[in-house]
């Protein structure tokens, strides 16, 4: 297992760089993770991140974009604005969760 | 064994200016054949790929306001339905098979065709209608799903998707 140090936080990651232990994550770390991929977190980003964390805790898997919009109530368009190009993966990364596995 | 990297390990999300493009030609109007194009388009958009869908022939049913919410699945002639083929044309069989397929799809949290098209558009996808199919069926933009960007010729679509990877469904 690989560990990496981001802004002084040492965390376990997989070969791609996604965190493998959600319990190592905290909101301070999220800011550092977001900075790594050029995102400055606003309140809107936080709403999405917190939904992801809560949904993962209750469902045991990272929600897909469809679920974030239908259950989390954040419109698809907004997600693409907040986390450009690859919203599902970027959001999972910042929230310290695995990539979503669902197709839709 | 634990290894420690000095530079942070960060996933590669690609550059913001990916030149990858995908063109999907949707030519079927059965419920089961509508989904592959929609799912692949949605996946491509989620990966930051510019995506264009071209609806032609029976695929027009996917964007025709009158039919798009009411596509059907039939086991007739479909050996993958794994039923005795002699039973498949019986009355009510198509309605039952359609109902069952819609339920399985909904159970997975996958939207119906109109909502799926909206999600694709919200994700930045482009919808195009085939000129010849519109003319054959005497349909105009008024008859089509509002998010369809235009009725264009096959040539226009080929031009528009220069350099794209292409899927014919």
Contacts between the chains, C-beta under 8 A, distances in Angstrom:
chain1	res1	chain2	res2	distance
A	1	B	2	6.1
A	2	B	2	7.6
A	2	B	3	5.6
A	2	B	4	7.8
A	2	B	5	6.5
A	2	B	9	6.5
A	3	B	2	6.1
A	3	B	3	7.5
A	3	B	4	5.4
A	3	B	5	7.6
A	4	B	4	7.7
A	4	B	5	5.2
A	4	B	8	5.1
A	4	B	9	4.1
A	5	B	4	7.4
A	5	B	5	7.8
A	5	B	6	7.9
A	5	B	8	6.5
A	6	B	8	4.6
A	10	B	4	7.8
A	13	B	9	5.1
A	16	B	9	8.0
A	16	B	11	4.8
A	16	B	12	7.6
A	17	B	8	7.9
A	17	B	9	4.2
A	17	B	10	4.9
A	17	B	11	4.2
A	17	B	12	7.9
A	18	B	11	6.1
A	36	B	8	6.2
A	36	B	10	4.7
A	37	B	10	6.7
A	37	B	11	8.0
A	37	B	13	6.0
A	64	B	109	7.7
A	65	B	46	6.2
A	65	B	123	7.6
A	66	B	109	6.0
A	66	B	110	7.3
A	66	B	111	7.0
A	66	B	119	6.8
A	67	B	109	6.1
A	69	B	119	7.5
A	70	B	109	7.2
A	75	B	122	6.8
A	76	B	119	5.6
A	76	B	122	3.9
A	76	B	123	5.6
A	77	B	122	4.7
A	77	B	123	7.9
A	80	B	122	7.6
A	80	B	123	6.1
A	80	B	124	6.3
A	84	B	16	6.8
A	84	B	48	7.7
A	85	B	13	6.7
A	85	B	14	6.9
A	85	B	16	6.3
A	85	B	18	7.4
A	85	B	47	7.9
A	85	B	48	3.4
A	86	B	13	5.3
A	86	B	14	7.3
A	86	B	46	6.6
A	86	B	47	5.9
A	86	B	48	5.2
A	87	B	46	7.0
A	88	B	46	5.4
A	89	B	11	7.0
A	89	B	13	6.6
A	89	B	46	7.9
A	90	B	13	6.1
A	93	B	11	5.8
A	93	B	13	8.0
A	102	B	108	7.9
A	102	B	109	7.5
A	103	B	39	5.8
A	103	B	43	6.8
A	103	B	110	7.7
A	104	B	39	6.0
A	104	B	42	5.9
A	104	B	108	7.3
A	104	B	109	7.1
A	104	B	110	4.7
A	104	B	111	7.6
A	104	B	116	7.9
